[in-house]
Amino acid sequence: MDSSSTPSIPTPNSIVNAESIHQKSDLAWAQVIMTYSIDGKKLLICNFCEKVIKDEGINRMEMHLAR
């Protein structure tokens, strides 16, 4: 059995994060800074008014931007 027929084990760099795919396709990410708090929760910060939305997704920030 040659090495070309053995299945390869994915490396961390070859695994695509679903969140990164969503970020690329959603226009709201251009208006938001994403960071993490000390306790590891996701923080989204509005580029316009600096409102912080804690531990929510981009949909919640889209509602804020649409107001």
C-alpha positions in Angstrom: 0.0 0.0 0.0 1.6 3.3 -1.1 1.4 6.5 0.9 -0.8 8.2 -1.7 -3.7 6.0 -0.9 -3.7 6.5 2.8 -6.1 9.1 4.2 -4.4 12.3 5.4 -5.1 13.7 8.8 -6.3 17.3 8.7 -4.0 19.8 10.3 -5.3 22.8 12.2 -4.4 25.1 9.3 -6.4 22.9 6.8 -9.6 23.0 8.9 -11.9 25.9 7.9 -13.8 27.5 10.7 -17.5 28.0 9.9 -17.4 31.4 11.7 -14.7 32.6 9.4 -16.7 31.7 6.3 -19.7 33.6 7.7 -17.5 36.6 8.4 -16.3 36.8 4.8 -19.9 36.8 3.4 -21.6 39.1 5.9 -21.2 42.8 5.1 -21.8 43.8 8.8 -18.3 42.6 9.8 -16.9 45.7 8.1 -18.6 47.9 10.7 -17.7 45.8 13.7 -14.6 44.9 15.7 -14.7 41.5 17.3 -12.6 40.8 20.4 -12.7 38.6 23.5 -13.2 39.5 27.1 -10.9 38.3 29.9 -13.3 35.5 30.7 -13.3 34.4 27.0 -16.7 35.7 25.9 -17.0 37.2 22.4 -17.4 41.0 22.3 -18.6 42.9 19.3 -17.9 46.6 19.2 -19.7 49.0 16.9 -17.3 51.2 14.9 -19.8 54.1 14.9 -20.9 54.5 18.5 -18.6 52.0 20.3 -21.6 50.1 21.7 -20.4 46.7 23.1 -22.6 43.6 22.6 -21.4 40.8 24.8 -21.6 37.1 23.9 -24.0 37.6 20.9 -23.7 37.0 17.2 -23.5 39.3 14.2 -27.3 39.2 13.8 -27.7 41.2 17.0 -25.1 43.7 15.9 -26.9 44.0 12.5 -30.1 44.9 14.4 -28.2 47.6 16.2 -26.7 49.0 13.0 -30.1 49.0 11.3 -31.8 51.1 13.8 
